[in-house]
Amino acid sequence: MTKTPKRPRDPSQLAKLMVDIATGEDQQVVRTAAEAKAAKAGSAGGPARARALTPKQRSEIASIAAQARWKKATD
């Protein structure tokens, strides 16, 4: 049994959803393809950014991230 997709609030997205349902296009296939593309871009972008930063910049970014993680854990 397939799960009914959530109804979007935006009228244009709702129209697209209705067309996709009427034509029988599978939303899950579209969603997973987009996720795969984003994952591929993210895996390439991280190392490129690390090469572009100086060690001091990387250290500053890491300390800010660590502070955010510790703050989140105590809230």
ABEGO torsion letter per residue (X at the ends): XBBBBBBBABAAAAAAAAAAAAAGBBAAAAAAAAAAAAAAAAAAAAAAAAAABBAAAAAAAAAAAAAAAAAAAAX
